[in-house]
Amino acid sequence: MSSKRESWDVDETQYFLKLVREKLILKSLDGKRFRADDIFSQLIAPMQDSGYFKSAKEMPTRFKTLRFAFNKLKRQLNTSGEANCQSKFQYFQEMCMLISDRPVATLVGIDSANSGCSSSESSETRTVSSTSEIEEEECETDESEQSPPPKKQKKIDKKSEQQTLDKFAKTSKINAQELQQDLFKKQTEMLTNIFVQQKELE
């Protein structure tokens, strides 16, 4: 009874994968907020309605086995370049559709294969890269627009301050020269007057 309960036939597996896709099970697994048993438990009722009786512990085990076989085949395809993948793994198309339905962020880093789903993964991966580059350019643009004003203002203030100091120094120098000339003129006049007075006394 136990071995019969744990065995999976083709129709049962295909229906199971169909429910995994419809119920967005992979999205819940990627979120890592709930236990796998709790996530797969929502498939118990629809499975039983179709005459398939599997527990919440058997389902994640079955899916883990399928995913391992799928990833192993994809690695072989990358190495050998063989195109006939369905003959080697009966549920390749179903798993391929599941992977292509995953959120774009989770597709980055998944090995690409020479199959129908590889083009979908690579195109979505490129979309993520393009989006990241655009966001980086926008961030750089924002920083370049926001940063310069205070720096430029600081440079302007320093330049203005230097100009004021130069002007003050120049004015002070002129005033000193004028004062020195005026003092020299007065001293000359005094000496001249003294000389004239001495002449008159003689």
Secondary structure as UniProt FT lines:
FT   HELIX           2..6
FT   HELIX           10..22
FT   TURN            23..24
FT   HELIX           25..31
FT   HELIX           36..40
FT   HELIX           41..43
FT   HELIX           44..49
FT   TURN            50..51
FT   TURN            56..57
FT   HELIX           58..80
FT   TURN            86..88
FT   TURN            90..91
FT   HELIX           92..100
FT   HELIX           104..107
FT   TURN            108..109
FT   HELIX           116..146
FT   HELIX           148..201
//
